[in-house]
Amino acid sequence: MPTKERQIRLTMDELPKRWYNILPDLPEPLPPPLDPEEGPSRVENLPNLLIKTCLGQEFSTDSWVDIPEGLQDLYKQAGRPRPLFRAYGLEKALGTPARLYYKSEFYSPTGSHKVNTALAQAYYAREEGYERLATETGAGQWGTALAYAAALTGLKCTVYWVRAVYRWKSARLAFIKLLGADVHASPSMQTECGRRLCSVDPDHPGSLGIAISEGLEDAQNDPKAAYSLGSVLNHVLMHQTIIGLETQKQFEKAGDYPDLMISCLGGGSNFGGFVLPFIGDVLTKGKKTQFIAAQSQAAPNLQGEYKYDFADHAEITPLLKMYTLGHQTSMEPIKGDGLRYHGCSPILSLLRNKGYIDTVAYPQDEKHVFENTLRFIRSEGFLPAPESAYSVCCAVDEALKCKETGEEKVIAFNVSGHGFMDMEGYREVLGIEDASMETAEATA
Ligand SMILES: *Cc1c(COP(=O)(O)O)cnc(C)c1O
């Protein structure tokens, strides 16, 4: 019998002490990064850019990688382990026979799961003698997470933030500055690449591809600086398995096991972190769990082509074998901005290609996504990040299917972050502003 508890908690002693590396368990070897036919070798340049330990982990053949004690301590400082909730409120609101559980990455101090890899990368960078981290950010969650990790480990941090987003996310900008990082609207005057673009248009709106190029150029020109990436790469997904490993222990405690696991997917780090330990159970222990990645029709990269492509717009990275929409494809803006990326991580792409991962893409007006999420907000009381709303939306749809079939399916979904600093999305898409005005008038 599954437990009736509303919250399944782990003690601090139960914090996982190793990450799970799925590479050796994959059904076939992961295609390696490659160089394009023309230009300098991107693969050979990787050691000049990435933190050495992370680069080693990228190709590790060990199934388990120890989490250093100092880093376990930082995870605890960031509030780990995080609870798994049984969604009794949502079950009742939907009238579903399904058992719904959700993982609470929204308890992260910066508001997203991205601290799990930011802390690991900052920890290793400091160990290797670096003094500064350079990176890009689009939606802003990654920049905030890295600024936070740099602050806790005593490193400096430089963030290149896509100008179009930098302009309107003023609360998040203030937070990054409070954490002590240098933030530049990108393209900036700090780099050759930025200066070139600014000379043409001083008010250039920027793009994630341009911001990546600035971060890479910055790190390349300063031997004391390392470049950090917040998603897509193997080592990033491995750091994030802390989410799924905790969840596994929690299901064990609960006396239950998921039939279906759901999360949103941009580059794949929160989805991978949540499900990879369970996919390991499917690959090595004969479990039968289904996995669904929730995306936007603005960037349905899992429905793209499975081929070698660059990870960035400016073609600085090696070619990665992944599902991609094309590295220079333009994508419509959505409030779940963190899901707007052209490619899916190579590990998840391979698993998708072998039939282990299903996907759904929601209309880009985001109405269905936020309306479904409203049912969660009003029954569970947590405010998901706009990206996490896709995960919640998919869980609601699946739970409603169970209502029709009467199936007591166990559904687990990950809520990758909170939406306190991204309220505009809900406001605009659901027209909340008008509603609150009416109420204010009615009570006046
Ligand atoms: C960045 C982000 C995402 C999307 O990135 P993934 O690498 O696919 O996880 C999802 N949710 C939140 C809260 C994010 O900050």
The ligand as an SDF file (V2000), in Angstrom:
LIG
                    3D

 15 15  0  0  0  0  0  0  0  0999 V2000
   16.1390   26.6730  -17.9730 C   0  0  0  0  0  0  0  0  0  0  0  0
   14.8880   26.1290  -17.4360 C   0  0  0  0  0  0  0  0  0  0  0  0
   14.1740   25.1080  -18.1080 C   0  0  0  0  0  0  0  0  0  0  0  0
   14.5730   24.5610  -19.4360 C   0  0  0  0  0  0  0  0  0  0  0  0
   15.8670   24.0580  -19.5330 O   0  0  0  0  0  0  0  0  0  0  0  0
   16.1860   22.5170  -19.4710 P   0  0  0  0  0  0  0  0  0  0  0  0
   17.6540   22.4400  -19.6670 O   0  0  0  0  0  0  0  0  0  0  0  0
   15.4210   21.8440  -20.5820 O   0  0  0  0  0  0  0  0  0  0  0  0
   15.7590   22.0290  -18.1440 O   0  0  0  0  0  0  0  0  0  0  0  0
   13.0380   24.6090  -17.5050 C   0  0  0  0  0  0  0  0  0  0  0  0
   12.5850   25.0970  -16.3290 N   0  0  0  0  0  0  0  0  0  0  0  0
   13.2310   26.0830  -15.6690 C   0  0  0  0  0  0  0  0  0  0  0  0
   12.6700   26.5810  -14.3840 C   0  0  0  0  0  0  0  0  0  0  0  0
   14.4030   26.6190  -16.2000 C   0  0  0  0  0  0  0  0  0  0  0  0
   15.0490   27.5960  -15.5370 O   0  0  0  0  0  0  0  0  0  0  0  0
  1  2  1  0
  2  3  1  0
  2 14  2  0
  3  4  1  0
  3 10  2  0
  4  5  1  0
  5  6  1  0
  6  7  2  0
  6  8  1  0
  6  9  1  0
 10 11  1  0
 11 12  2  0
 12 13  1  0
 12 14  1  0
 14 15  1  0
M  END
$$$$
